[in-house]
Amino acid sequence: LSDINPAEAVVSTQSTGGETVARDIASLREGCLARTEALVAEVESRCEAQLRTRDQQIETLNEKLSADITRMSRELDKMRSELEGTTGNMKSAQDDTKTNVTRLRSECMAGFKTLQESVDTIHSILDSKISLVEEELRAEMKRAIKTVVVT
């Protein structure tokens, strides 16, 4: 109401007092109504602008969030793939280790068998050499005894 110029509200000073007051009231009413409508329109315009701004901000945040979710999903898929590859490699390495242990066990058993056969052969050779040496010693002793007896 303070924006309304009272001089504009007075339509005619030549009218009678009652008509002037009625006109003044009607003029004030119209002025207030026009000012109220202008204020309402301005507030509505500002609110709509703020809502558009908020909608744009929400849309931007949704786009960023969607991009982040997509990026994280890709990273998780990559990690899952790497983990599956690592698990596969570990399984393969475990299988290779089992195969190698089995092969080494077989090789060791074969080597042990060969070693045992060599030891048995050496024992056999030593036994026969010992027998030969014993026979030679017996023969030597018999000769020595004959030599002693004869002399």
C-alpha positions as CSV (number, residue, x, y, z in Angstrom):
1,L,0.0,0.0,0.0
2,S,2.9,2.4,0.6
3,D,3.7,2.2,-3.2
4,I,0.3,3.7,-4.0
5,N,0.3,7.4,-4.7
6,P,-2.6,9.0,-2.8
7,A,-2.8,11.8,-5.3
8,E,-3.6,9.2,-8.0
9,A,-6.2,7.6,-5.9
10,V,-8.3,10.8,-6.0
11,V,-10.2,10.8,-9.2
12,S,-12.0,14.1,-8.9
13,T,-12.0,16.8,-6.3
14,Q,-15.1,18.4,-7.7
15,S,-17.3,15.5,-6.7
16,T,-19.3,15.5,-3.5
17,G,-17.4,14.2,-0.4
18,G,-19.2,10.8,-0.4
19,E,-18.5,10.1,-4.1
20,T,-14.9,11.1,-3.7
21,V,-14.5,8.7,-0.7
22,A,-16.2,5.9,-2.7
23,R,-14.0,6.6,-5.7
24,D,-10.9,6.9,-3.5
25,I,-11.8,3.5,-1.9
26,A,-12.5,1.9,-5.3
27,S,-9.2,3.4,-6.7
28,L,-7.3,2.1,-3.7
29,R,-8.9,-1.3,-4.0
30,E,-8.0,-1.5,-7.7
31,G,-4.5,-0.3,-7.0
32,C,-4.1,-2.8,-4.2
33,L,-5.5,-5.6,-6.3
34,A,-3.2,-4.6,-9.2
35,R,-0.2,-4.5,-6.9
36,T,-1.2,-7.8,-5.3
37,E,-1.6,-9.4,-8.7
38,A,1.8,-8.0,-9.7
39,L,3.4,-9.4,-6.6
40,V,1.8,-12.8,-7.0
41,A,2.9,-12.9,-10.6
42,E,6.5,-11.9,-9.6
43,V,6.5,-14.5,-6.7
44,E,5.1,-17.2,-9.1
45,S,7.8,-16.3,-11.7
46,R,10.6,-16.5,-9.1
47,C,9.2,-19.8,-7.8
48,E,9.0,-21.2,-11.3
49,A,12.6,-20.1,-12.0
50,Q,13.8,-21.7,-8.7
51,L,11.9,-24.9,-9.6
52,R,13.5,-25.0,-13.0
53,T,16.9,-24.4,-11.5
54,R,16.3,-27.2,-8.9
55,D,15.0,-29.5,-11.6
56,Q,18.2,-28.8,-13.7
57,Q,20.3,-29.4,-10.6
58,I,18.5,-32.7,-9.9
59,E,18.8,-33.8,-13.5
60,T,22.6,-33.0,-13.4
61,L,23.0,-34.9,-10.2
62,N,21.0,-37.8,-11.6
63,E,23.3,-37.9,-14.7
64,K,26.4,-37.8,-12.5
65,L,25.1,-40.5,-10.3
66,S,24.1,-42.6,-13.2
67,A,27.6,-42.2,-14.7
68,D,29.2,-43.0,-11.4
69,I,27.1,-46.2,-11.0
70,T,28.0,-47.2,-14.6
71,R,31.7,-46.6,-14.0
72,M,31.6,-48.5,-10.6
73,S,29.7,-51.3,-12.2
74,R,32.4,-51.6,-15.0
75,E,35.1,-51.5,-12.3
76,L,33.4,-54.2,-10.3
77,D,33.0,-56.4,-13.5
78,K,36.7,-55.9,-14.3
79,M,37.7,-56.8,-10.7
80,R,35.4,-59.9,-10.8
81,S,36.9,-60.9,-14.1
82,E,40.5,-60.4,-12.7
83,L,39.5,-62.4,-9.6
84,E,38.1,-65.2,-11.7
85,G,41.2,-65.2,-13.8
86,T,43.4,-65.3,-10.7
87,T,41.3,-68.1,-9.2
88,G,41.6,-70.0,-12.5
89,N,45.4,-69.4,-12.5
90,M,45.6,-70.6,-8.9
91,K,43.5,-73.7,-9.7
92,S,45.8,-74.4,-12.7
93,A,48.9,-73.8,-10.6
94,Q,47.5,-76.1,-7.9
95,D,46.8,-78.8,-10.5
96,D,50.3,-78.3,-12.0
97,T,51.8,-78.7,-8.5
98,K,49.8,-81.9,-7.8
99,T,51.0,-83.2,-11.2
100,N,54.6,-82.2,-10.4
101,V,54.5,-83.8,-7.0
102,T,53.1,-87.0,-8.4
103,R,55.8,-87.0,-11.1
104,L,58.6,-86.3,-8.6
105,R,57.3,-89.0,-6.3
106,S,57.3,-91.5,-9.2
107,E,60.8,-90.3,-10.2
108,C,62.0,-90.6,-6.6
109,M,60.5,-94.1,-6.2
110,A,62.2,-95.1,-9.5
111,G,65.5,-93.6,-8.4
112,F,65.2,-95.3,-5.0
113,K,64.5,-98.6,-6.8
114,T,67.5,-98.1,-9.1
115,L,69.6,-97.2,-6.0
116,Q,68.4,-100.2,-4.1
117,E,69.2,-102.4,-7.1
118,S,72.7,-100.8,-7.3
119,V,73.2,-101.4,-3.6
120,D,72.1,-105.0,-4.0
121,T,74.5,-105.4,-6.9
122,I,77.3,-103.9,-4.9
123,H,76.5,-106.2,-1.9
124,S,76.5,-109.2,-4.3
125,I,79.8,-108.2,-5.8
126,L,81.3,-107.5,-2.4
127,D,80.0,-110.8,-1.1
128,S,81.5,-112.7,-4.0
129,K,84.9,-110.8,-3.6
130,I,84.8,-111.5,0.2
131,S,84.2,-115.2,-0.7
132,L,87.1,-115.2,-3.1
133,V,89.4,-113.5,-0.6
134,E,88.3,-115.9,2.1
135,E,89.0,-118.8,-0.3
136,E,92.4,-117.3,-1.1
137,L,93.1,-116.8,2.6
138,R,92.1,-120.4,3.3
139,A,94.3,-121.6,0.5
140,E,97.2,-119.4,1.7
141,M,96.7,-120.7,5.2
142,K,96.7,-124.3,4.0
143,R,99.9,-123.7,2.1
144,A,101.4,-122.0,5.1
145,I,100.4,-124.8,7.3
146,K,101.8,-127.4,4.8
147,T,105.0,-125.3,4.6
148,V,105.3,-125.2,8.4
149,V,104.5,-128.9,8.7
150,V,106.9,-129.8,6.0
151,T,109.7,-127.8,7.5
